[in-house]
Amino acid sequence: MNDLKAPAGVGEARLTPAQVRAMYPGALSQTYLDVAGRGLVGTPVRTAIERHLDMRMLGGDKPAMFALVERTRASFARLINAHPDEVAYTKNISEGLNIVATAIDWKPGDNVVLCADLEHANNVYVWLNVARRFGVEVRTIPMRAGACPVEEMSAAVDARTRIATVCAVSFAPGFRADLAPLSEACLRHDALLLVDGAQSAGLVDTDVDRPGIDAFAVSTQKGLLALYGMGFLYVRRRWAERLAPMSLARFGVDLGEKGEAALGDFDFRLMPGARRFDLGNYNFIGAAAAEASMDLLHRVGMAEVEAHNTALAVRLAEGLQALGLPLIGEPCGPQRSQIVMIGALGEGHDAADDGKMQSLYEHLSDHGVKLSVRRGALRFSIHVYNDDSDIERVLELCRSWQAGNGRRG
Ligand SMILES: Cc1ncc(COP(=O)(O)O)c(C=O)c1O
């Protein structure tokens, strides 16, 4: 089970974003700007899945499957500068968040700090449930013009705060949060900083030590460019070993080299680090897919991936603004991520609140641009397989829409 090979990418040839693009037919056949919804699946991922199925059609090799699980765990750990023991397997972000939430020994009067305005519902209901079950206070701080109110959140952290939680990049309007002040406040008050990495994993160069992130929940179908139904949960070792998993199974129990169905002493010892949160058999096919896609990210390098994504996002944001379209936020600066939005933040999901923006959305969609509408505004999101031609295509279509509509927008 601990048959760790070299992490993916080590010793392998570097790749450029252009070389990655050539492996993504879905990036060539359309203008795909929707990684914030889901990332594309590339040919290396398809090949890895097919190989896994070929192996399973002959029954399957369990030691090889466990070795795959460990290689993929190590690969994700390397992506965020963590140790493999600090990574658990999950099926999605919600599961990761709930694992942390239910492993805390809550006392009535404890509190959790977040900005509910900016979080996905999945990082809100988990805390409402905790509040209802354990008498915990949910301290939600209003957003500031679409931005994460990190200073106010940091000020709200106190001796009774057990968790502060935030998304590193929001799903709308897609601004980055400055995690440093919150990380310091959590450290000062012995609270756990839990980060939702839905819109940052595989997209933003993340180092869990800079600034200190105590737990990081991700899924693999967006920036990690693999499948739905599979995620990872990083938990800093010193925190993981203070937490008691609410759910426990064999892989969470330390039985040394004993087999996968072994039953040890009833006075059991938990696995080190985040391994205690692993439950039952793994999503092996999801791990095969994620190993292949993370290999590409390693071979480009996360710093390069982030720089590539941000540069294209700045170009798109500046271009949209130059056309007089209502860009949300600034084209560049500390809040800039790979997500670019236009319109006004409202309520709509898959339909823009404003008729003009809906008309532009339909024009873009009708001409092969894949984007999404979140919180009533148009959302473009960029990954390593995108290039300048995608940005040019969107800007050209915005111009033709304006020309056809007497310069609206
Ligand atoms: C910020 C954020 N958190 C969570 C999720 C989804 O969570 P889950 O992986 O549990 O479905 C999304 C999906 O769009 C998201 O954007």
The ligand as an ORCA input file, in Angstrom:
! r2SCAN-3c Opt
* xyz 0 1
  C     -16.428     27.571     -4.547
  C     -17.101     26.226     -4.737
  N     -17.214     25.363     -3.704
  C     -17.808     24.172     -3.859
  C     -18.307     23.767     -5.076
  C     -18.964     22.437     -5.261
  O     -18.738     21.566     -4.230
  P     -18.811     19.989     -4.439
  O     -17.470     19.558     -4.984
  O     -19.022     19.461     -3.098
  O     -19.919     19.679     -5.370
  C     -18.206     24.615     -6.176
  C     -18.780     24.209     -7.480
  O     -19.004     24.960     -8.362
  C     -17.593     25.873     -6.004
  O     -17.477     26.726     -7.031
*
